[in-house]
Amino acid sequence: MAKSRNNLLGVGGQRKKLSRAEQNGAGQSRAADRDSAEARRQDLLKKMRERSQGAADTSEE
């Protein structure tokens, strides 16, 4: 068994490297920002698809 119980690296895979912000507890807000950015991207893609669908419908007529 390893000398230190806190060092579990190599037991069950490797850990994700934490940034300083994540170590200090500010990582959750960054994750929320990332999620909101993803939501905005998805919304933009949806609008673009709707516009292209509408343009394709009018060109068929």
N, C-alpha and C positions, 0 to 999 in steps of 0.2 A: 504494500500500500504506500501511497505517496506520503512524504513527510508532512506536507501542508495540506490540510483538508480544503482550504480556500481555493487552491489552484486545481481546478477540474478540467483544465485544458487537455484534450486528448481522450477524455472519458466521455463517450457518447457524442463525439463530434467536436468541432471547434466553435468557439463563441464568436459572435458578431463583434467587430471592433466598435467601441462606443466613442463618439466624438466628445469633446469637452462639454458641449451644451447638453448632450444626453446624460453625461455623468453627473451634471449639476441639476438635472431634473427639468431642463428646458426642452428636452427632446420631444415631448408630447405635443407642444405647440407647433414644432416643425412638421410633425406627422400630420397634424390637423391642416396646416397650410398646404401640404402636399395633397391631401385628400380634396381640399376645396379647389386646388388647381386642376386636379383630375376631373372633378365635377364640371368645372368651366370648360375643359377640353371636350368632354363628352357632349355638353350642351352645344358647343360650337359645331362639332361634327354632325350632330342631329340636325341643326339648322342648315348646314351645308348640304346634307343629304336631301332634306325637304326641298331646298331651292333647286338642286339638280333634278330631282324628281319632277318638280313643277315645270322646269324648262324642257324636260324630255316629253312631258305630257302635251305641252303647247306646240312642240315641233312636230308631233305625230298628227296633229289636226290639220 
